[in-house]
Amino acid sequence: MAKNQFRMLRSALSGVEAVEAETRHSFSRHTHEQFGIGLVSSGAQKSLSGRGMVEAAAGDIITVNPNEVHDGAPIGDGRSWRILYFDPEIVAGLSREIGEGGPGRQEIPHPVIRNRAIAARFETLFGAVTEAKTADGLLREQLLLQVLRH
């Protein structure tokens, strides 16, 4: 993928958007209506949100909660990432399913997660969501539960 390129990929799950990006662009403060869980593939970035200033590098999981104001800028010569955006209803339903969904708003507490096992699960999930031929619905849901659980 060329620098400064964004690609929306076909998602096999309703209510889930898949995006690949490679860019040097600095994003001003903005929000998303969905939960975002992604993986930095190369390079590094810094961002400021209500959860503070954070940095993420290749191999790190990045997250954003619905309506969380955040920005993003490259550290060095750009960065690339893959991210899945989940409608809040999906996360709420899965949270109830794994026993972590009490009343009130669901939230991902950490904007950056440094854990190789979770990163590997995310890569498998991203492939299962974007490559419909490689996984059935039950496998996709199992992978999604594993990623959200951690």
Kinemage of the C-alpha trace (Angstrom):
@kinemage 1
@onewidth
@group {chain A} dominant
@subgroup {mainchain}
@vectorlist {calphas} color= white
{ca met a 1} P 0.000 0.000 0.000
{ca ala a 2} L 1.304 3.459 -0.893
{ca lys a 3} L 1.959 6.150 1.727
{ca asn a 4} L -1.052 8.277 2.620
{ca gln a 5} L -3.505 5.598 1.593
{ca phe a 6} L -6.600 4.319 3.380
{ca arg a 7} L -8.540 1.258 2.305
{ca met a 8} L -11.956 0.187 3.508
{ca leu a 9} L -12.089 -3.591 3.295
{ca arg a 10} L -15.166 -5.771 2.954
{ca ser a 11} L -16.246 -7.029 6.365
{ca ala a 12} L -17.875 -10.425 6.819
{ca leu a 13} L -19.541 -9.187 10.029
{ca ser a 14} L -22.488 -6.842 10.128
{ca gly a 15} L -21.743 -3.790 12.295
{ca val a 16} L -17.974 -4.121 11.852
{ca glu a 17} L -15.873 -1.905 9.563
{ca ala a 18} L -12.338 -2.868 8.537
{ca val a 19} L -9.705 -0.297 7.535
{ca glu a 20} L -6.061 -0.472 6.496
{ca ala a 21} L -3.981 2.696 6.551
{ca glu a 22} L -0.455 3.786 5.772
{ca thr a 23} L 0.161 7.484 6.271
{ca arg a 24} L 2.340 10.329 7.470
{ca his a 25} L -0.783 12.422 8.087
{ca ser a 26} L -1.417 14.081 11.457
{ca phe a 27} L -5.067 13.884 12.460
{ca ser a 28} L -6.655 16.762 14.345
{ca arg a 29} L -8.988 16.047 17.237
{ca his a 30} L -11.939 13.932 16.156
{ca thr a 31} L -14.249 11.134 17.320
{ca his a 32} L -15.704 7.866 16.042
{ca glu a 33} L -19.149 6.536 16.878
{ca gln a 34} L -17.786 2.995 17.219
{ca phe a 35} L -15.251 1.148 19.307
{ca gly a 36} L -11.937 0.831 17.488
{ca ile a 37} L -9.402 -1.944 18.025
{ca gly a 38} L -6.366 -1.987 15.771
{ca leu a 39} L -2.768 -3.072 15.375
{ca val a 40} L 0.133 -0.828 14.385
{ca ser a 41} L 1.920 -2.711 11.586
{ca ser a 42} L 4.913 -0.434 11.097
{ca gly a 43} L 6.295 2.839 12.370
{ca ala a 44} L 4.936 4.603 15.446
{ca gln a 45} L 2.446 7.261 16.459
{ca lys a 46} L 1.518 9.487 19.365
{ca ser a 47} L -1.971 10.576 20.322
{ca leu a 48} L -3.732 12.615 22.957
{ca ser a 49} L -7.176 11.811 24.298
{ca gly a 50} L -9.127 11.932 27.527
{ca arg a 51} L -6.981 9.012 28.623
{ca gly a 52} L -3.784 11.064 28.256
{ca met a 53} L -0.826 11.204 25.855
{ca val a 54} L 0.241 7.804 24.556
{ca glu a 55} L 2.657 6.375 22.040
{ca ala a 56} L 2.203 3.198 20.039
{ca ala a 57} L 4.727 1.357 17.883
{ca ala a 58} L 4.706 -1.608 15.532
{ca gly a 59} L 3.169 -4.609 17.273
{ca asp a 60} L 1.047 -2.529 19.679
{ca ile a 61} L -2.733 -2.743 19.871
{ca ile a 62} L -4.461 0.648 19.704
{ca thr a 63} L -7.997 1.302 20.933
{ca val a 64} L -10.587 4.048 20.966
{ca asn a 65} L -13.978 4.237 22.654
{ca pro a 66} L -17.113 5.665 21.025
{ca asn a 67} L -17.159 9.482 21.033
{ca glu a 68} L -13.701 9.664 22.643
{ca val a 69} L -11.979 12.803 21.380
{ca his a 70} L -8.475 11.954 20.166
{ca asp a 71} L -5.864 12.951 17.624
{ca gly a 72} L -2.897 11.160 16.077
{ca ala a 73} L 0.487 12.020 14.619
{ca pro a 74} L 3.347 9.932 13.279
{ca ile a 75} L 6.569 9.539 15.165
{ca gly a 76} L 9.243 9.578 12.507
{ca asp a 77} L 8.459 8.638 8.920
{ca gly a 78} L 4.803 7.603 9.138
{ca arg a 79} L 3.039 4.494 10.297
{ca ser a 80} L 0.612 1.853 9.130
{ca trp a 81} L -2.168 0.048 10.936
{ca arg a 82} L -5.173 -2.196 10.539
{ca ile a 83} L -8.257 -1.414 12.587
{ca leu a 84} L -11.723 -2.819 13.144
{ca tyr a 85} L -14.541 -0.476 14.165
{ca phe a 86} L -17.373 -2.147 16.099
{ca asp a 87} L -20.865 -0.776 16.568
{ca pro a 88} L -21.404 -0.272 20.331
{ca glu a 89} L -24.302 -2.777 20.345
{ca ile a 90} L -21.923 -5.555 19.259
{ca val a 91} L -19.468 -4.830 22.069
{ca ala a 92} L -22.280 -4.576 24.641
{ca gly a 93} L -23.738 -7.910 23.547
{ca leu a 94} L -20.378 -9.680 23.576
{ca ser a 95} L -19.513 -8.160 26.962
{ca arg a 96} L -22.714 -9.620 28.387
{ca glu a 97} L -21.832 -12.952 26.815
{ca ile a 98} L -18.427 -13.094 28.520
{ca gly a 99} L -19.869 -11.909 31.821
{ca glu a 100} L -18.343 -8.431 31.866
{ca gly a 101} L -21.377 -6.478 30.749
{ca gly a 102} L -23.045 -4.849 33.674
{ca pro a 103} L -25.368 -1.904 33.313
{ca gly a 104} L -23.914 1.327 32.001
{ca arg a 105} L -21.431 2.154 29.302
{ca gln a 106} L -18.828 -0.323 28.070
{ca glu a 107} L -15.304 1.054 27.783
{ca ile a 108} L -11.872 -0.140 26.707
{ca pro a 109} L -9.644 1.141 29.531
{ca his a 110} L -6.250 1.123 27.782
{ca pro a 111} L -5.505 3.182 24.640
{ca val a 112} L -2.384 1.105 23.907
{ca ile a 113} L -1.859 -2.565 24.742
{ca arg a 114} L 1.564 -4.162 24.412
{ca asn a 115} L 0.875 -7.885 24.322
{ca arg a 116} L 2.066 -10.194 21.555
{ca ala a 117} L -0.615 -12.807 22.209
{ca ile a 118} L -3.431 -10.260 21.862
{ca ala a 119} L -1.761 -8.806 18.760
{ca ala a 120} L -1.618 -12.289 17.204
{ca arg a 121} L -5.299 -12.878 18.033
{ca phe a 122} L -6.182 -9.529 16.496
{ca glu a 123} L -4.312 -10.421 13.275
{ca thr a 124} L -6.248 -13.690 13.075
{ca leu a 125} L -9.530 -11.869 13.761
{ca phe a 126} L -8.782 -9.193 11.133
{ca gly a 127} L -8.101 -11.895 8.553
{ca ala a 128} L -11.262 -13.783 9.491
{ca val a 129} L -13.359 -10.613 9.198
{ca thr a 130} L -11.862 -9.441 5.891
{ca glu a 131} L -11.287 -12.764 4.142
{ca ala a 132} L -14.758 -14.319 4.211
{ca lys a 133} L -13.607 -17.596 2.681
{ca thr a 134} L -11.175 -18.350 5.524
{ca ala a 135} L -13.522 -18.521 8.498
{ca asp a 136} L -17.051 -19.381 9.426
{ca gly a 137} L -19.301 -17.221 11.579
{ca leu a 138} L -18.717 -19.237 14.745
{ca leu a 139} L -14.932 -18.920 14.423
{ca arg a 140} L -15.239 -15.158 13.853
{ca glu a 141} L -17.349 -14.770 16.990
{ca gln a 142} L -14.915 -16.886 19.024
{ca leu a 143} L -11.962 -14.766 17.846
{ca leu a 144} L -13.870 -11.568 18.577
{ca leu a 145} L -14.699 -12.772 22.099
{ca gln a 146} L -11.030 -13.604 22.716
{ca val a 147} L -9.847 -10.160 21.617
{ca leu a 148} L -12.518 -8.267 23.588
{ca arg a 149} L -11.961 -10.356 26.675
{ca his a 150} L -8.353 -9.239 26.907
